Amino acid sequence: MQMIKAQLKDWIVDKKKLQDATVVADDTALIEQKILKSIDIMDLIMFIEFLRERPLHVSELKPGAFHSIDTIADNFFAVSS
């Protein structure tokens, strides 16, 4: 899971051209802190689908799913047991 979180962080830092990657921690509120805008979510969904190697289903899109790297990882990459 750490590798997924690192890839998500790298994507965010690159997409937003952040000079200081330390502003994005796994629990940083991405939209509330204005790191991502709502328009960025579509690109993020495409990146998540790329990492998962399968499309997201609309039922997976829940309020708060894109709050932080932690919530993205938990919502879209958690291993079902």
C-alpha positions, 0 to 999 in steps of 0.5 A: 500500500505504501507504494500506491501512496507514494505513486499518488503523492508523486502524481499530485506533486507533479500535476500541481508542480509543487516545489515542496513535496512535504506539503502533501502528507498521507493525511493532508486534506487535498481539496480543503488545503487547495492542493487539488481543485475539483477539476483535478479529480477527473484526472486523478480518477484516470490515474487511479484507474491506470494504477488499478488496471481497471475502471472505477465503478460509479458505486465506488465514488463516495463522499470523502473518497478523495479527501487525502492520500490515505482515503484514496488508498483505502477506498480504491486500493484496499485488498478485500478479505 
